[in-house]
Amino acid sequence: MEKDLEQAREDMHNISEEQEAHNEELQSANEELLSSNEEMQSLNEEMESSKEELQSTNEELIVINRELLDKHEELNETLDDLDAVIATMREPFLILYKDMRILKTNLAYLKRFVISETKVEGKEFFEIQDGQWNHIAMSSLLEKVLPGNQRITDKELVINHKTDGEHNFLFNAREIFRTDGSGKRILLAIADITMRKKVAHDYLTTIEELGRINQQLD
């Protein structure tokens, strides 16, 4: 009888040790899961912060683009003043005659599209850069600016070029008028938002992937 009791005590002790070891493993797994959840929460917060920064940057770019046009409208009585302003702007833009020939480009445009003044100024807008801007939607928009004094505001178009591939551009345009009788002009601002859209797309893809991981952890 005593031998049986001793054996039972030993069995109970072994079971207790095994249970304790199992509990420790569960506790360790639980701590790892909590740590993973905290890391995921931190990553989610970082991604949310990046999203807010991206949104803020987008809004700033739009505001800057519109402010650029507003500022030039105030200076449109003389192209001399306008030339001084556009030379310092970071946003690429052009001034077009009513027949769509290019009167002036700024340095930002020449740098962005790696082209010289001699290859653009005086040339037809839709013919420069191997016809990059020869887009039916683009021509339709610009043709409405002068006759009806219409503005193009944050119009996005996908332009395909044989060397650069597809790019997303944001266009703003408005009429400028000189009081000396030399005629109306079109002020055209161009912003390449391809990278901005890619960042936004990658962000959404990451958020979806994080959501799937969270579901698996749950």
VENRA-V200624 format. One record per residue. N is the residue number from 0. RES is the residue in one small letter. PSI is psi in whole degrees, -180 to 180 (999 if undefined). D_FIRST is the distance of its C-alpha to the first C-alpha in Angstrom with 2 decimals. Layout:
N,RES,PSI,D_FIRST
N,RES,PSI,D_FIRST
This chain:
0,m,-46,0.00
1,e,-37,3.80
2,k,-40,5.33
3,d,-41,5.10
4,l,-40,6.25
5,e,-42,8.62
6,q,-40,9.84
7,a,-41,10.49
8,r,-42,12.31
9,e,-41,14.24
10,d,-43,15.19
11,m,-40,16.37
12,h,-44,18.29
13,n,-43,19.92
14,i,-40,20.87
15,s,-41,22.32
16,e,-42,24.32
17,e,-40,25.59
18,q,-41,26.59
19,e,-42,28.34
20,a,-41,30.16
21,h,-42,31.19
22,n,-40,32.44
23,e,-40,34.43
24,e,-42,35.96
25,l,-41,36.93
26,q,-42,38.38
27,s,-43,40.33
28,a,-38,41.63
29,n,-42,42.62
30,e,-41,44.47
31,e,-40,46.27
32,l,-42,47.27
33,l,-40,48.57
34,s,-41,50.46
35,s,-41,51.96
36,n,-40,53.00
37,e,-41,54.66
38,e,-41,56.48
39,m,-39,57.64
40,q,-42,58.81
41,s,-41,60.70
42,l,-40,62.26
43,n,-42,63.23
44,e,-40,64.87
45,e,-41,66.74
46,m,-37,67.91
47,e,-39,69.04
48,s,-41,70.94
49,s,-38,72.55
50,k,-43,73.51
51,e,-40,75.18
52,e,-41,76.98
53,l,-43,78.16
54,q,-42,79.41
55,s,-42,81.15
56,t,-42,82.77
57,n,-45,83.93
58,e,-40,85.46
59,e,-41,87.15
60,l,-41,88.63
61,i,-43,90.01
62,v,-44,91.43
63,i,-42,92.98
64,n,-43,94.44
65,r,-39,96.01
66,e,-35,97.19
67,l,-47,98.85
68,l,-40,100.90
69,d,-41,101.75
70,k,-40,102.92
71,h,-26,105.11
72,e,-35,106.62
73,e,-22,107.94
74,l,13,109.53
75,n,2,110.98
76,e,-26,114.63
77,t,130,114.97
78,l,-19,113.29
79,d,-46,113.96
80,d,-40,111.53
81,l,-40,109.10
82,d,-40,109.25
83,a,-33,108.32
84,v,-49,105.26
85,i,-25,103.94
86,a,-23,104.22
87,t,-3,101.42
88,m,145,99.02
89,r,-19,95.72
90,e,129,95.71
91,p,133,97.68
92,f,167,100.62
93,l,159,104.06
94,i,126,107.33
95,l,143,108.91
96,y,168,112.42
97,k,-21,112.84
98,d,12,113.34
99,m,13,109.89
100,r,152,111.30
101,i,120,109.47
102,l,-45,111.39
103,k,145,108.82
104,t,158,105.24
105,n,172,103.33
106,l,-34,101.72
107,a,-38,98.22
108,y,-46,99.21
109,l,-39,100.72
110,k,-43,97.65
111,r,-40,95.14
112,f,9,96.94
113,v,65,98.27
114,i,154,101.86
115,s,159,105.21
116,e,-39,107.67
117,t,-21,110.29
118,k,-3,108.07
119,v,-46,107.43
120,e,128,110.21
121,g,-10,113.00
122,k,159,110.92
123,e,129,109.80
124,f,-41,106.27
125,f,-2,105.02
126,e,-19,106.31
127,i,160,104.85
128,q,47,101.76
129,d,35,102.23
130,g,27,102.33
131,q,-37,98.89
132,w,6,99.93
133,n,73,101.70
134,h,131,99.26
135,i,-38,100.55
136,a,-36,98.50
137,m,-47,99.65
138,s,-37,103.31
139,s,-39,103.02
140,l,-49,101.67
141,l,-33,104.26
142,e,-16,107.15
143,k,-11,106.40
144,v,-53,106.43
145,l,-48,110.16
146,p,-41,111.76
147,g,10,109.61
148,n,43,108.54
149,q,150,104.93
150,r,145,102.05
151,i,121,99.19
152,t,113,96.10
153,d,47,92.84
154,k,122,93.45
155,e,132,90.87
156,l,146,91.89
157,v,118,90.27
158,i,129,92.83
159,n,127,92.42
160,h,143,94.14
161,k,-24,94.35
162,t,-32,93.31
163,d,-12,90.91
164,g,-160,89.31
165,e,137,88.45
166,h,146,88.60
167,n,122,88.19
168,f,145,91.14
169,l,124,91.83
170,f,138,95.54
171,n,135,97.57
172,a,150,101.33
173,r,164,104.20
174,e,139,107.95
175,i,146,109.79
176,f,131,113.50
177,r,136,116.23
178,t,-2,119.10
179,d,5,121.59
180,g,5,121.99
181,s,-6,120.17
182,g,178,117.83
183,k,154,114.22
184,r,166,111.29
185,i,125,107.60
186,l,119,105.03
187,l,120,101.93
188,a,137,98.61
189,i,126,95.96
190,a,125,92.30
191,d,112,89.96
192,i,19,86.61
193,t,-49,84.95
194,m,-38,82.45
195,r,-43,81.75
196,k,-35,80.88
197,k,-43,78.71
198,v,-43,76.75
199,a,-42,76.33
200,h,-45,75.20
201,d,-37,72.69
202,y,-46,71.37
203,l,-39,70.81
204,t,-42,69.13
205,t,-42,66.76
206,i,-43,65.96
207,e,-41,65.15
208,e,-40,62.86
209,l,-37,61.09
210,g,-41,60.65
211,r,-38,58.99
212,i,-41,56.65
213,n,-41,55.74
214,q,-39,54.96
215,q,-38,52.68
216,l,-36,50.83
217,d,999,50.43
